[in-house]
Amino acid sequence: MGFYARHIGPRLVSCLCAMDGIAAEREKVVPQAIGTVLEIGIGPGLNLSLYDPARVTRVIGVDPIAEFLDLGRERRRHSPVPLDIIQAPAEALPLADEVIDTAVITYTLCSVADPAQALREVRRVLKPNGRVLFLEHGLSSDAGVAAWQHRLNPIWRKLAVGCNLTRPVQKLLDEAGFTIQRIESYYLDGAPRPVGFLCQGVAQV
């Protein structure tokens, strides 16, 4: 991992993901979490202040990249809920089967190395009837926008430390065996369409 990927890229991505428009979208999703929560790609901890301590008993945050976790130290100190941090890839969660009530996945499927395997792992650790709360950017349903996403993706992936513009979020959830209870797809106000296509919703085991 080079200097950019260690020191500059993580800060750039963290700043982008903390922008007001994106933060407002997080506020629609994260407070729905209940019970024991798994958050994959917790990184700088941008969701932590949004968990409801009256509804959440514990958050287990997983992230494989130390540089992203380092950016979240201060937020973790002020977490409103009990918090455990595990440095590990989402594709190989060091958790037992059926121990999680809610999985929170926000702006993460774009950057995991194998999103299909990561979702299979999430499904494994969720309790029967456990839920996934997701907020992701991904491949647009608009063919013209999608074409630009494919053109830009090689450059974007390098700038954003492995983030991809072309992950088909709903298809990945479907293929992992989840039942989608609710999904909304839309463009983030003020964002260029190739990077601003969002999918938000709830899926169940």
Disulfide bonds with the S-S distance in Angstrom:
none
